Amino acid sequence: MSIISLKGVNKYYKTGTASFHALKDINLEVEEGEFVVILGKSGSGKSTLLNVIGGLDGYDSGEVVMEGFNYKSVNDSVMSEFRSKKIGFVFQSYNLIPVLNVYENITFPINVSEEKVDEKYIADVIKKLGLDGKEKSFPNQLSGGQQQRVAIARALANKPKIVLADEPTGNLDSVTGKDVLNLLVSGVKEYGHTLIMITHNADIAQYADRVVRIEDGRIV
């Protein structure tokens, strides 16, 4: 059963009188619980596609639907609330909040949405990602690999339907990157989330259930 469906999606970026066709007639179905890697070179449109799937960026034509929720038919505030409850994001640059400790960073999305923190679930996520004893540490006291683990825990914190990962190992050395990737994949599978990851690294494709290749804004 598809958890998210894109049909005939087009996206343009306009600068003055110039127009760039970033996504061209994208058709994509992602099944619930599936791990999909979107593979493409820099500038291929993969980040734009991920942002459209995550509701971070709009689109000009076509349809994006997640579990019956049509992205085009809602305003920004409704979309924002939907994102906070249904989608977890992992970025290359971690995006941790420096003045919050590890535990506060992880639970931040839950607190923003004014939901109740499931302490047992959060403790389990922290343990599985190897962050035991780091709960009161601040981001500047952590290694890059540890910071990305916190970012993954934060993405899983609100029990999202979909986790979207944008080059999650891009800032890490190969050994740490492989370790973090394994933790991300095992964490998502453990809790039954759907994982969509974009990368330019073909080696990561071996971890996926399916690889989608994108070139010049088209799925090939």
C-alpha positions in Angstrom: 0.0 0.0 0.0 1.4 3.4 -1.0 2.0 5.8 1.8 2.9 8.7 -0.5 2.1 9.2 -4.2 3.4 11.8 -6.6 1.6 12.1 -10.0 2.8 14.4 -12.8 4.6 16.8 -10.5 6.3 19.8 -12.0 8.3 22.4 -10.2 9.8 25.6 -11.7 12.1 28.2 -10.1 11.6 31.6 -11.5 14.3 34.4 -11.3 13.1 37.6 -13.0 12.2 36.6 -16.6 14.1 33.3 -16.4 12.5 30.0 -15.5 14.2 26.7 -14.5 12.3 23.5 -14.8 13.5 21.7 -11.6 11.1 18.7 -11.6 9.6 17.3 -14.8 6.5 15.1 -14.7 7.6 13.2 -11.6 5.6 10.0 -10.9 6.5 8.1 -7.8 4.8 5.7 -5.4 6.4 4.8 -2.1 5.1 1.8 -0.1 4.6 1.9 3.6 7.7 0.6 5.4 9.9 0.8 2.3 13.4 2.2 2.2 13.9 4.2 -1.0 17.1 5.8 -2.1 16.8 8.7 -4.6 20.2 8.7 -6.4 21.4 11.6 -8.5 24.3 14.0 -9.2 24.5 17.5 -7.7 21.9 19.6 -9.5 19.8 16.7 -10.7 16.7 17.8 -8.7 16.9 15.2 -5.9 16.9 17.8 -3.0 14.0 19.6 -4.7 12.1 16.3 -4.9 12.8 15.6 -1.2 11.6 19.1 -0.2 8.4 18.6 -2.2 7.7 15.2 -0.6 8.4 16.8 2.8 6.1 19.7 2.2 8.9 22.2 2.6 8.6 23.4 -0.9 5.6 23.9 -3.2 5.1 22.7 -6.7 3.5 24.1 -9.8 1.4 21.2 -11.2 0.6 17.6 -10.5 -0.5 16.0 -7.2 1.2 14.9 -4.0 -0.8 12.8 -1.6 0.2 11.2 1.7 -2.4 8.8 3.3 -5.2 10.8 1.6 -3.8 14.2 2.6 -3.5 16.3 -0.5 -0.7 18.8 -0.2 -2.1 21.2 -2.7 -5.5 21.7 -0.9 -4.1 23.1 2.4 -2.6 26.3 3.6 0.9 26.7 5.2 -0.2 26.4 8.8 -2.1 23.1 8.2 0.9 21.8 6.2 3.3 22.8 9.0 1.2 20.9 11.5 0.9 17.9 9.3 4.7 17.9 8.8 5.4 18.1 12.5 3.2 15.0 13.2 3.9 12.8 10.2 7.4 13.5 8.8 10.8 13.4 10.4 13.8 15.1 8.8 17.5 14.3 8.9 19.8 16.8 7.2 23.5 16.7 6.2 24.3 19.7 8.5 22.6 18.2 11.6 20.7 21.4 12.4 20.9 20.9 16.2 20.0 23.8 18.5 23.3 24.8 20.2 21.7 26.0 23.5 19.7 22.8 24.0 21.2 19.6 25.3 20.9 16.2 23.6 17.6 15.3 25.2 16.0 18.7 24.6 17.1 18.6 20.9 15.6 15.2 20.5 12.2 16.1 22.1 12.1 19.6 20.5 9.6 18.6 17.7 7.3 17.0 20.2 7.3 20.1 22.5 6.7 22.4 19.5 3.7 20.4 18.5 2.6 20.4 22.2 2.3 16.7 22.2 3.1 14.5 25.2 6.6 13.0 25.3 6.6 9.2 25.4 9.5 8.9 27.8 9.8 5.1 27.4 9.9 5.4 23.6 12.5 8.2 23.6 14.7 6.3 26.1 14.6 3.3 23.8 15.5 5.4 20.7 18.4 7.0 22.7 19.7 3.6 23.7 19.4 2.1 20.2 21.4 5.0 18.8 24.1 4.7 21.3 23.5 8.0 23.1 23.2 6.7 26.6 24.8 9.1 29.1 24.9 11.9 26.6 21.4 13.2 27.3 22.7 16.3 29.1 25.6 17.0 26.7 25.4 20.0 24.3 26.0 19.7 20.6 29.5 21.4 20.8 30.6 18.6 23.2 29.8 15.9 20.6 31.6 14.5 17.6 30.1 14.8 14.1 28.9 11.2 14.3 27.2 11.7 17.6 25.5 14.9 16.4 24.1 13.1 13.5 22.8 10.3 15.8 21.0 13.0 17.8 19.5 14.3 14.6 18.3 10.8 13.7 16.8 10.4 17.2 15.1 13.8 16.8 13.6 12.6 13.4 12.2 9.5 15.1 11.0 11.3 18.2 7.5 12.1 17.0 7.0 8.5 15.6 6.7 9.8 12.0 5.1 7.9 9.2 8.0 9.0 6.9 11.6 9.8 7.6 13.3 12.0 4.9 17.1 12.0 4.9 19.1 14.5 2.9 22.7 13.2 2.4 22.8 12.2 6.1 26.4 10.9 5.9 27.7 13.7 3.7 29.7 15.5 6.5 31.1 12.3 8.0 34.2 10.2 7.3 33.6 6.8 5.7 33.7 4.7 8.8 31.5 7.0 10.9 29.2 7.5 7.9 28.7 3.7 7.5 28.0 3.4 11.3 25.5 6.2 11.3 23.8 4.9 8.1 23.4 1.4 9.7 21.9 3.1 12.8 19.5 5.1 10.7 18.3 2.2 8.7 18.0 -0.2 11.6 16.2 2.5 13.7 13.6 3.2 11.0 13.1 -0.6 10.4 12.8 -1.2 14.1 9.9 1.3 14.5 8.2 0.6 11.1 8.8 4.0 9.5 9.2 4.6 5.8 12.6 6.0 4.8 13.3 8.1 1.8 17.0 9.1 1.4 18.7 11.2 -1.2 22.3 10.8 -2.0 24.9 11.0 -4.8 26.8 8.0 -3.3 26.0 4.9 -5.2 27.4 2.7 -2.4 24.5 3.6 -0.2 22.1 2.1 -2.7 23.0 -1.4 -1.5 21.1 -0.7 1.8 17.9 0.2 0.0 14.8 -1.8 -0.9 14.6 0.3 -4.1 16.7 2.8 -5.9 15.1 5.7 -7.9 17.5 7.6 -10.2 16.9 11.2 -11.1 18.7 13.1 -13.9 17.9 16.7 -15.0 14.7 16.7 -13.0 13.4 13.5 -14.4 13.1 10.0 -12.9 15.0 7.6 -15.3 
